[in-house]
Amino acid sequence: MDRIQRLAAANAVVVFSQSGCCMCHVVKRLFCDLGVGPTVYELDELSWGADLAKALIRLMGSSQPVPAVFVGGKLLGGLDHVMAAHISGKLVPQLKQAGALWL
């Protein structure tokens, strides 16, 4: 958990992902389309990715650890939470507050 918090706090937007996950692709694409370059950790490409996945399962309270999105060092959630924030108009202000967007 400490490693996740350190990684999440180091950048404005952090996405824990797996390279072949379509939901992860959607989240990363959304941020890119918004002009945000998230820091992405592909769990399947990291030697310690399995440990992170176990911690993310506990943190997210889900059997699906990815995508796990952090904005401003705080857990936003998975794809459903990110899309809900985007559709409701709350995502862009969060990104601005975290310093990921300037306009």
C-alpha positions in Angstrom: 0.0 0.0 0.0 2.8 2.4 0.8 4.4 1.9 -2.6 1.0 2.6 -4.3 0.6 5.8 -2.3 4.1 7.0 -3.1 3.7 6.3 -6.8 0.2 7.9 -6.9 1.4 11.1 -5.1 4.4 11.5 -7.4 2.4 12.7 -10.4 -0.9 14.6 -11.0 -2.5 11.6 -12.7 -1.5 8.0 -12.3 -3.1 5.0 -13.9 -2.3 1.5 -12.8 -3.0 -0.6 -15.9 -2.4 -3.9 -17.7 -1.2 -3.7 -21.3 -4.0 -5.9 -22.7 -6.9 -4.5 -20.8 -9.5 -2.8 -22.9 -10.9 -0.8 -20.0 -7.4 0.5 -19.2 -7.1 1.5 -22.8 -10.3 3.5 -22.6 -9.1 5.4 -19.5 -5.7 6.2 -20.9 -7.3 7.3 -24.2 -9.8 9.6 -22.3 -6.9 11.3 -20.5 -5.0 11.7 -23.7 -8.0 13.2 -25.5 -8.4 15.7 -22.6 -4.8 16.7 -23.0 -3.5 14.9 -19.9 -0.4 12.8 -20.0 -0.9 10.4 -17.2 1.9 8.4 -15.6 1.0 4.8 -16.4 2.2 1.7 -14.6 1.6 -1.5 -16.6 1.4 -4.1 -13.9 2.0 -7.0 -16.3 5.3 -5.4 -17.3 6.7 -4.8 -13.8 8.5 -7.4 -11.8 6.6 -6.2 -8.7 3.3 -5.8 -10.6 1.7 -8.8 -8.9 2.2 -7.3 -5.5 0.7 -4.0 -6.6 -2.3 -5.8 -8.1 -2.9 -7.5 -4.7 -2.7 -4.2 -2.9 -5.0 -2.5 -5.5 -7.6 -5.3 -5.1 -7.7 -4.5 -1.3 -7.7 -0.7 -1.9 -10.4 -0.7 -4.5 -12.5 -3.4 -2.9 -12.9 -5.2 -6.2 -11.6 -8.3 -7.7 -10.5 -6.2 -10.7 -7.4 -4.2 -9.8 -7.1 -2.2 -13.0 -7.7 0.4 -14.2 -7.0 2.2 -10.9 -6.8 5.9 -11.4 -5.4 8.4 -9.0 -5.8 12.2 -9.4 -3.8 14.5 -7.2 -2.6 11.5 -5.2 -6.2 10.4 -4.3 -7.9 7.4 -5.6 -10.6 8.3 -8.2 -11.4 4.7 -8.9 -11.8 2.4 -11.9 -13.3 3.1 -15.3 -16.9 3.5 -14.0 -15.8 6.2 -11.5 -13.7 8.0 -14.1 -16.5 8.0 -16.7 -19.1 9.1 -14.1 -16.8 12.0 -13.1 -16.3 12.9 -16.8 -20.0 12.8 -17.8 -21.0 14.8 -14.7 -18.4 17.5 -15.5 -16.4 16.9 -12.3 -13.3 15.3 -13.9 -11.9 18.4 -15.6 -12.0 20.5 -12.4 -10.3 17.7 -10.5 -7.6 17.6 -13.2 -7.1 21.3 -13.0 -6.9 21.3 -9.2 -4.3 18.5 -9.4 -2.2 20.5 -11.9 -2.8 18.1 -14.8 -4.6 20.7 -16.9 -4.0 24.5 -17.1 -6.9 25.7 -19.3 
